[in-house]
Amino acid sequence: MIGIDFSGKTAIITGSSQGLGETTARVFHQAGANVVVNYFADPQGINKALADKVVESLGDRAMVFEADVRDESAVVDMVGATVDRFGSLHYVVNNAGIIRDKTLKKMTRSDWDIVVDTNLVGVFNVCKAAVDRMEDGGSIVNLSSISAFVGFFGQANYAAAKAGVAALSKVLSKEVARRRITVNAIAPGVVLTEMGKSIPEDVRAGMLANVALGRFGESAEIANVALFLCSDLASYITGQVIHVNGGWIS
């Protein structure tokens, strides 16, 4: 039987208080990894409460850390706290992301900046901090999106950021290859997380018509690919964008 055992290994999952990030944290924890559950502090304290609940359910091999991935110093602190707590860092999954969908005509500079800063600059910040402290032979998985390759209406900011994530992953994979660190990106299709459910129902119906498998994805189906890419089963895969979209046909 071929299995994945991350016992003694440590993973940071950004944006993991809920949705795809939470599922990924749980999958890595189930595989034996120590897990850092990261969240962004919202004024209502909702993300903190959710993150605390996740860590409480996971137990001793998990810790919570508040850090806005747009804040370089906060990210450095998160990586340092991870190594202090667990002794090492092996895996990073850059999942944190937001959307602010508008047509380019209606999109403000603020709409553009917050999406690009979170979804792209945030990935840069985390990758830069993590590579400095990561064990040789580790893995980074960055979440891109089908939007980067299809170009959904009203997502100029999101698509541009996620296309940048794919390109960043390819470049970084070459820069860290001598340390046997793999870097890949996953481009999910539509997944019915809270973000996915925020897409208007009529728009989702049109999207579903393009999915060969006839359904939207589940969080675990993306998390399992991240788990695979960090495992020894994927030791010869780097610099790739893995499309997990149910067979998008348009």
N, C-alpha and C positions, 0 to 999 in steps of 0.2 A: 504493500500500500504506500502510495506517495502522499506525504503530508507536508504542511508548512508549519514549522515550529520556530517561533520568534522568542522563545524563552531566553531571558537575559538581555534582550535587545530593547531599545527605547525608540519610540516614535512621537514626533510632534505632529498633531493634526490641527491645522488652523481652521478657525470658524467651525468648531466642533461642538457647540452647545446644542445644536439641533440639526435636523435635515440630513443631508448627505454627509456632512462632517461628523455628526454624532454617530451615524451608522458606521462610518469608516473607523472611528475610534473604537467602537464596540467590536468590530471584526478583527482589528489588530490585537485588541486585548484578548479576544477569544483564542487567537493564535499564540498567545503567551507573552506578548510584548508589554512593557511598561508604556503607558500612554499619557501624553500631556494634552489635556482638553483646553483649548484656547478659545477665548471669546472676546468680543468687543463690548465695552461698557456702554449700554444705552441709558438714557436718563431715568427710565422707569425701573431699571434693574432687572428686566426680564431675562436678558441673556445670562446674567450672573446666576440667577435662580435656576435656570435650565442647566447651566454648566455644573453648578454644585450638585444638582440632582443626578447628572450623568456620572460624576466622579464618585458620589456616594454609592451608586449602584454597582460601580466597577470595583471599588475597594482599594486595598493598599497599593496595587500596581498602577495607580492613576493619580494624577495631580491636576489641579486647575490653575490656569494662569491667564490673567487679563492682559491683553496687549492689542493695541490697534496696529495692524500690520503696516499701516502708513507711517508709523512712528519708528524710525530706525533704532533709536536708543531703547525703546520698549521691546523691540524684537531681540536685540542683543541681550537684554536682561532676561528674556524668556529662555533663550538658548542657554545662557549661563546658569539659570536656576534649574533647568532640566539636567544639565551635567552635574551640578552640585547634588541634586536629589538622587539621581539614578546612576551616576558615575560615567555615563557615556551617551552618545547620540548616534543612532544608526539610520533612522528613516525620517523623512519629512514628507508630508502630504499637504501641499498648498491648496486648500479648499476655500478659504475665505473669499467671499465675493458678494457684490450687490448689483442691482439693476436700477436704472432710472430711464425707462424707455420713453422716448419722444422722437418725433421726426426731427431731422436736422434743422429745419426751419424754426421749430419751437424749442429746441434744445438750448439751454443756457450754458455759459462757460462753467458754471458751478456744477451742472448736471454732467458735463464732460469730465471735469477734473475729479470729482469724487469717485466716479466709476473707474477711470483710468488709474487714479492713485491707489484705490483699493485692490483692483483686480490685476494690475500689472506692476505698479511700483511696489505694492505689498509683496508680490512674489519675488521681485528683485531683492527687497530688504531681507526677507526670510532666507532665501537661497544664500545670499552673501554672508549672513550671520551664521547660518548652519554649516556651510562648507568649512569655515574656519575651525569648527569644533567637532565635526563629524568624523566618525571612525572610517578608515580606509575600507573600501568594499561596501560602503553604505549605498543608499538609494534615495533619490528625490523624485516625487511624482507631483506634477503640476496640473491643475485642472484648467484645461482650455474649454472649448465649447463648440458644438455644431454651428453655432451662430457665426463663428470666425470663418467658416468655410461655405456657409449657405448665404449669409447676409440677410437676416430677418429684418423686415420693415420696422423702423423705429429703434434700431439697436446699433446705431453708428458707434456710440461710445463703447458699448459692451463688446461688440464684434471686433473693434480695433484693439481693445485691451486683450481679448482672448487670442487674437491672432498674434499679438506680441508675446503672449505666454508661450505659444507654440514655438516661435522663433527663438526666444530666450532659452527654452529647454534644449533646442538643437545645438545652440552655441555653447551653453554651459556643459553639455555632455562631452564635448571635445576638450574643454578646458580642465575637466577633472578626471578624465579617463585614465591618466597615469596613476591615479590613486584607486582605480577600480571602482569609483563611484559612478553609478548609472543615473541618468537623468532622462525621464520620459514625460510625456504629457498624455492626458486622457481627454478626448473630446466627446463628452456625453451628448446624446440627443436630449429630447425632452424627458425629464424625470419629475414625477409628481411629488416633489418636496413643496414646502411653503412657497418657495420662489416660483416653481413650476406652476403651482395652482393659482398664482397671481396673474398668469396669462389669461386674458379674457376667453370665456368658454367657446365663443364662435371661432376665435383664432386657433385655439387648441384643436378644434374639430378639423379645421383645414390642415393643420400640421399632421394630425393622425392619419389623414388620407395618404400621406407620403411615407408612412412607416410600413415596410414590407411585413413585419411580424404582426401588424394590426393592433398594437398596444404601446403605451408609453412605458418607459423604463422604471425600475424600482431602485431605490438607493443602494440596496445590497448588491445589485448587479454592477454598479460602478465601483463600490467599495471592494468587491472581490477582485476586480481587475487591478486596483491599486495594490492590494495584498500580493497578488501574483507578481506584479512588476518589482516589488521590493524583495521578493523571495529568490532563493537560489535557482528556482525553476526558470527565472528570467535573466540569468546572469550574463547572457550574451545579447541582451536587448538594451540599447541605449540610443538616445537622440531621435526617438520615434514619437509620433502622435498616433495613439491608439483610438480609433473611432468606435464608440460603443453606443449605437443609435438605433438598433433594431432593423437595420437595413434601409436607411433613408434613401429614397429612390428618385428624388427630384434633382 
